[in-house]
Amino acid sequence: MNRDEKQRMEAVEKWANYVVEHDDWSEQQKVLIDSQIENAKAVGLTKEQAEYIRTGKKPQTQII
């Protein structure tokens, strides 16, 4: 197992232990995700801008 795989497995085990030990993990995750969605809406990017950020590829322009 290489170093990256080992770090990933350690992170998975840490998260699995946290979930087992904390009944409120789901609500905590919901709060985080909801806040990320609200922040994304507040920024007001177009879908093309968001795609560029996600992929690093400039959108193709259509010539009419």
N, C-alpha and C positions, 0 to 999 in steps of 0.2 A: 504494500500500500504506500503510495507516495505521500508527500507532505500535505498537498492540497486535499487529497482524499481523507487523510487522517483528520485534518482540521474540520472538514465537512461532517465527518462522522461524529466528532466531538460536539459540534454545534447541534446536530440532530439529537444526540443523546441528552444534551443540556436542555433543549426545548421539550423533549418528551418528558423528562423528569419534572420540568416546570408545570407542564399541563397536568400531570398526575397529582402534583402537590397543591395546585391552585385551582379551585373551582371557578374562579372569576376570569380565567384567561380568555374565554370567548368574548365576554363583555369588554375587556380591555382591548382586544383586537378590533372589535367593532368600533370603539371610540377612535382608535388610530386610523382605521380605514375611512370612516366617515369624515374625519378632519382632513385627511389627504384629498378626498373628493371635494370638500368645500374649498380648500385652498386652490385646487385646480380650477374650479369654477370662477373663483375670485380673480385669477390671473387673466382669464379671458382669451386664451389662445384659440386660434382657428384650428380646425382639424388638420389642416396642412402643416401649421406650425408645430402642433403636437406630434405629428408623424415625423417631421424633421428631427425633433428632439429625440424621439424614440429610436429612430433608425440611423440618423446622421446623413440621410440622403435627401437632397433637395427635391421638392415635388416637380414633376414634369408640368410644363405649361402647355395649355392647348391653344393652338392658333385657329382662330375662327375666320 
